């Protein structure tokens, strides 16, 4: 689907959609719990659908009623489940250790997910009794995960750490996660710890990681809701729109968007280490600021749904912005947006960033592959229209 967006002024307010990151975590905890859980106000997306589909394959039951999900936990794990992760890296990396703690399973995916590296996590699982027959998707993982010390660098995906935190309480002996270097995207691990706490699971922080007592029970709180999502709210916040339903005490690292937006330009340097998902929209905002903004620390962005460093640069160049790519980021020269044609790169965050750039452009902007927003924010264009956005589906 291609969309042509006309310049316009966005006004009003919009409610934040529920945090996809938080919902993934609550769903997994609910599937491992001692009784039924109802999760209210879950905004559906392709990635949430992937986690629901995989939990059902493992033996949970998930019923959808409007924005609520009713989860009946896994009683007897399926012996040979096929877990279709779609394009959701969170689903895959969270559930690899969980499946290893149960009976294993066959993992498949599509898009760029089969190309995204999992070797470090798979090596750790193999060292503790759960081997995979391949280093990338599709792969079959055998069960029988054992506890002990899991050593990994902190500059790999925080999703590895979260996946282990979900699985280790299920093991009789528990385990220790030892980080050999400082943890990147630490806010996401904090979100996992908060989710575990809501389900009564204890995790002890250590000087270099986490200690997880074994033999624990996930205890359902009955009903709960995910937080509002700062990552997707960032697009409208960058356009000067009020976004309601956000928790300013959230562990989500992307709540930094409010402090970063006024600081762009004038030679600012933005470290993406803890907030990599903000690069596309921050780069768009930087292109509207006076002066130069340099983004660094985003090496892992090259293995997202697209090479997000290159696709963000391509978006800006297509609209007449001067930008240079770095190995770990971008240098963006402030100015203005011309009209033009943007390739959405099959990446939801590139499409949404391009749409926000389009409303501020001097001429119309056509975005190819705009349907990519369904991965995280299916109603994005509905919300854009409600705020005064003008567009036509081509």
Secondary structure, DSSP 4 states (H G I P E B T S, - for coil): --EEEE-----SEEEPPBPHHHHHHHHHHHHTBSS-EEEESPPP-HHHHHHHHHHHHHT-EEEEETTEEEEEPPSS--SS-EEE-TT-HHHHHHHHHHHHHTTEEEEE--TTGGGS--HHHHHHHHHTT--BS-SSSSEEEE-----EEEEE-TTS-HHHHHHHHHHHTTSTT-EEEEESSPPSSHHHHHHHHHHHHHTT---EEETTEEEE-SS--B---SEEEPPB-HHHHHHHHHTT-EEES--TT-S-GGGGHHHHHTT-STTEEEE-TT-GGGHHHHHHHHHHSSSEEEEES-GGGGGSSS-HHHHHHHHHHHTT--EEEETTEEEEE---PPPEEEE-TT-HHHHHHHHHHHHTSSS-EEEETGGGGGGT-TTHHHHHHHTT-EEEE-
